[in-house]
Amino acid sequence: MIGMTTLSGKTALVTGASRGIGRAIATRLAREGARVGVHYGGNETAAKETVAAIEAAGGQAFALRAELGVPGDAETLWAAFDERADGLDILVGNAGILGDQAGIDGVTREGFERLFAVNTTAPFFVTQLALPRLRDGGRIITIGTMLTRGISFPGAIEYAMSKAALDVLTTALAKQVGARGITVNIVAPGVIDTDMHQGRLVGEARDWLSSLSPLGRLGVPEDIAGTVAFLASDDARYITGHRLDVSGGTTV
């Protein structure tokens, strides 16, 4: 049963929250007392499962659908949100796709443009339209990647490029909204064991990726969710414009 916790009385929206990292974040924020909007793009069943799990644990959540990466996506998302809530305290931009993962020679223009539409353009305008709804003292937390600094995989070049733009958004926006007490941070996960990587994290590939971390394992969604919950809390009130690496110390 959820009682008075660090985020009691807060309203959060987590994009891409029907499964994987997004589901873990939504569940954790709800456990901390927030009422959570569970955004999904197409998997209504999974989104309802997330909401049901939160409610079964004594939390509050609601599902809302909007396809990201298409014209009018941010407007559709916030119209759905406004039907269920009268303001926002925490925005977590988690939704994203991996793209072709084929290196520069294998990237198609269609795939490239789709990747940037979902990973870069959508979060920019979702965040833009969040600002009038976000209460003073609120939180904006974006999920990036460790691939934008210090480590690179040529096969994920376009994915890293699409996420690097969010690093810039974080530092610039933090300066713009700081006067309102709003913090803006980005979480940079390493390789996280989710169904997004289904078929990739097996055998020798899994062993090798696990060995890149001093901890000797891949990340799990809860590792990211705990970090987001901290940044959303009052304990992180003086952290802003920051990129927080949550890769288990991964190096290549």
C-alpha positions as CSV (number, residue, x, y, z in Angstrom):
1,M,0.0,0.0,0.0
2,I,1.4,3.4,-1.0
3,G,1.3,6.1,1.8
4,M,2.8,9.5,2.1
5,T,6.1,9.5,0.2
6,T,8.5,11.8,-1.5
7,L,6.2,12.7,-4.5
8,S,2.8,12.7,-2.8
9,G,0.5,15.2,-4.4
10,K,2.6,15.4,-7.6
11,T,1.4,14.7,-11.1
12,A,3.8,13.1,-13.5
13,L,3.8,12.2,-17.2
14,V,6.1,9.5,-18.6
15,T,6.3,9.1,-22.3
16,G,6.8,5.5,-23.6
17,A,5.7,4.1,-20.3
18,S,3.9,0.9,-21.4
19,R,6.9,-1.3,-21.1
20,G,10.6,-1.5,-20.4
21,I,12.4,1.5,-18.8
22,G,9.2,3.7,-19.1
23,R,7.1,1.2,-17.2
24,A,9.7,0.9,-14.5
25,I,9.9,4.7,-14.2
26,A,6.1,5.1,-14.1
27,T,5.8,2.3,-11.4
28,R,8.5,3.9,-9.3
29,L,7.1,7.4,-9.4
30,A,3.7,6.0,-8.5
31,R,5.3,4.1,-5.6
32,E,6.8,7.4,-4.4
33,G,3.3,8.9,-4.4
34,A,2.9,10.6,-7.7
35,R,-0.2,10.3,-9.9
36,V,1.3,9.1,-13.2
37,G,0.2,9.6,-16.8
38,V,1.3,6.4,-18.7
39,H,1.8,7.5,-22.3
40,Y,1.8,4.8,-25.1
41,G,2.1,4.9,-28.8
42,G,0.3,1.8,-29.9
43,N,0.4,-1.0,-27.3
44,E,-2.8,-0.2,-25.4
45,T,-2.8,-3.6,-23.7
46,A,0.7,-3.1,-22.2
47,A,-0.2,0.4,-21.1
48,K,-3.3,-0.8,-19.3
49,E,-1.1,-3.5,-17.7
50,T,1.2,-0.8,-16.4
51,V,-1.8,1.2,-15.0
52,A,-3.3,-1.9,-13.4
53,A,0.0,-2.9,-11.7
54,I,0.3,0.6,-10.3
55,E,-3.3,0.6,-9.0
56,A,-2.9,-2.9,-7.6
57,A,0.0,-1.5,-5.5
58,G,-2.2,1.3,-4.2
59,G,-1.0,4.0,-6.6
60,Q,-2.7,6.2,-9.1
61,A,-2.2,6.2,-12.9
62,F,-4.0,6.8,-16.1
63,A,-3.2,5.8,-19.7
64,L,-3.1,8.2,-22.7
65,R,-2.3,7.5,-26.3
66,A,-0.4,9.6,-28.8
67,E,1.7,8.5,-31.7
68,L,5.0,10.3,-31.6
69,G,7.0,11.3,-34.6
70,V,4.0,12.5,-36.7
71,P,2.6,16.0,-37.2
72,G,0.6,17.2,-34.3
73,D,1.9,14.6,-31.9
74,A,2.7,16.9,-29.0
75,E,-0.7,18.6,-29.3
76,T,-2.5,15.2,-29.3
77,L,-0.5,14.1,-26.2
78,W,-1.3,17.2,-24.2
79,A,-4.9,17.3,-25.2
80,A,-5.3,13.8,-23.8
81,F,-3.4,14.8,-20.6
82,D,-5.5,17.8,-20.1
83,E,-8.6,15.7,-20.0
84,R,-7.2,13.8,-17.0
85,A,-5.1,16.4,-15.1
86,D,-5.1,20.1,-14.3
87,G,-1.4,20.6,-14.1
88,L,2.0,18.9,-14.2
89,D,4.9,18.5,-11.8
90,I,7.2,16.0,-13.5
91,L,7.8,15.3,-17.1
92,V,9.9,12.3,-18.1
93,G,10.7,12.1,-21.8
94,N,11.5,8.4,-22.2
95,A,9.9,7.4,-25.5
96,G,12.4,6.5,-28.3
97,I,13.3,4.0,-31.0
98,L,16.7,2.5,-31.9
99,G,16.6,2.9,-35.7
100,D,18.4,0.9,-38.3
101,Q,21.4,0.1,-36.1
102,A,23.4,-0.7,-39.3
103,G,26.2,1.8,-39.3
104,I,26.4,4.7,-41.6
105,D,26.5,2.6,-44.8
106,G,23.3,0.8,-43.8
107,V,21.2,3.8,-42.7
108,T,18.3,4.8,-45.0
109,R,17.0,8.3,-45.3
110,E,13.6,7.1,-44.4
111,G,14.9,5.4,-41.3
112,F,17.1,8.4,-40.3
113,E,14.2,10.9,-40.6
114,R,11.9,8.6,-38.7
115,L,14.5,8.2,-35.9
116,F,14.9,12.0,-35.5
117,A,11.2,12.5,-35.7
118,V,10.6,10.3,-32.7
119,N,13.8,10.8,-30.7
120,T,14.5,14.5,-31.2
121,T,11.6,16.4,-32.7
122,A,8.9,14.9,-30.6
123,P,10.5,15.4,-27.2
124,F,11.4,19.0,-28.1
125,F,7.8,19.9,-28.9
126,V,6.4,17.8,-26.1
127,T,8.6,19.7,-23.7
128,Q,7.8,23.0,-25.3
129,L,4.1,22.4,-24.7
130,A,4.7,21.1,-21.2
131,L,6.1,24.4,-20.0
132,P,2.8,26.2,-19.6
133,R,1.4,23.3,-17.7
134,L,4.5,22.6,-15.5
135,R,4.2,24.1,-12.0
136,D,7.0,26.2,-10.6
137,G,9.5,23.9,-8.9
138,G,8.7,21.2,-11.4
139,R,11.0,18.6,-13.0
140,I,12.0,17.8,-16.6
141,I,13.9,14.6,-16.9
142,T,14.9,13.1,-20.3
143,I,16.3,9.7,-21.1
144,G,19.3,10.0,-23.2
145,T,22.2,7.5,-23.8
146,M,25.8,6.9,-22.8
147,L,26.6,6.9,-26.5
148,T,26.7,10.7,-26.8
149,R,29.9,11.1,-24.8
150,G,33.0,9.2,-24.2
151,I,31.9,5.9,-25.8
152,S,30.6,5.1,-29.3
153,F,29.3,2.2,-31.3
154,P,29.5,2.8,-35.1
155,G,26.4,0.7,-35.6
156,A,24.4,3.1,-33.5
157,I,25.7,6.4,-35.0
158,E,22.3,7.8,-36.0
159,Y,20.7,6.8,-32.7
160,A,23.5,8.6,-30.8
161,M,23.1,11.6,-33.0
162,S,19.4,11.8,-32.3
163,K,20.0,11.6,-28.5
164,A,22.9,14.1,-28.5
165,A,20.5,16.9,-29.4
166,L,18.7,16.2,-26.1
167,D,21.9,16.8,-24.2
168,V,21.9,20.3,-25.7
169,L,18.2,20.8,-25.0
170,T,18.9,19.9,-21.3
171,T,21.6,22.5,-20.7
172,A,20.0,25.3,-22.6
173,L,16.5,24.8,-21.2
174,A,17.8,24.6,-17.6
175,K,19.0,28.2,-17.9
176,Q,15.7,29.3,-19.4
177,V,13.4,27.8,-16.7
178,G,15.6,28.0,-13.7
179,A,14.0,31.2,-12.4
180,R,10.8,29.2,-11.9
181,G,12.6,26.7,-9.8
182,I,12.3,24.0,-12.5
183,T,15.2,21.6,-12.9
184,V,16.1,20.0,-16.2
185,N,18.3,16.9,-16.3
186,I,19.1,14.0,-18.6
187,V,19.8,10.4,-17.6
188,A,22.3,8.5,-19.8
189,P,21.7,4.8,-19.5
190,G,24.1,2.1,-20.6
191,V,22.9,-1.1,-22.1
192,I,19.7,-2.0,-20.3
193,D,18.1,-5.4,-20.5
194,T,14.7,-4.7,-22.0
195,D,12.7,-6.2,-24.8
196,M,13.9,-3.3,-27.0
197,H,17.1,-5.3,-27.3
198,Q,15.4,-8.6,-27.8
199,G,17.6,-11.0,-29.8
200,R,20.7,-8.8,-29.3
201,L,21.6,-9.5,-25.7
202,V,22.3,-13.2,-26.0
203,G,25.3,-15.4,-25.9
204,E,28.7,-13.9,-26.4
205,A,27.3,-10.5,-27.2
206,R,25.6,-10.4,-23.8
207,D,28.7,-11.6,-22.0
208,W,30.9,-9.0,-23.8
209,L,28.5,-6.1,-23.0
210,S,28.2,-7.2,-19.4
211,S,32.0,-7.2,-19.1
212,L,32.3,-3.6,-20.1
213,S,30.9,-2.5,-16.7
214,P,33.0,-2.9,-13.6
215,L,29.9,-4.3,-12.0
216,G,29.9,-7.2,-14.5
217,R,26.3,-7.0,-15.5
218,L,23.9,-5.2,-17.8
219,G,21.5,-2.6,-16.4
220,V,17.9,-3.3,-15.6
221,P,15.0,-0.8,-15.9
222,E,14.9,-0.4,-12.2
223,D,18.4,1.1,-12.3
224,I,17.1,3.9,-14.4
225,A,13.8,4.3,-12.5
226,G,15.6,4.8,-9.2
227,T,17.8,7.6,-10.7
228,V,14.7,9.3,-12.2
229,A,12.9,9.1,-8.9
230,F,15.9,10.8,-7.2
231,L,16.0,13.6,-9.8
232,A,12.2,14.1,-9.4
233,S,12.5,14.4,-5.6
234,D,13.3,17.4,-3.5
235,D,16.7,15.9,-2.7
236,A,17.7,16.8,-6.2
237,R,16.4,20.4,-6.0
238,Y,19.9,21.9,-6.7
239,I,20.8,19.6,-9.6
240,T,20.0,21.1,-13.0
241,G,21.5,21.2,-16.5
242,H,23.2,17.9,-15.6
243,R,23.8,14.7,-17.6
244,L,23.8,11.8,-15.2
245,D,25.6,8.7,-16.4
246,V,23.8,5.5,-15.4
247,S,25.9,3.0,-17.4
248,G,27.4,1.0,-14.6
249,G,30.8,2.6,-15.4
250,T,30.8,1.2,-18.9
251,T,33.9,1.8,-20.9
252,V,35.3,0.4,-24.2
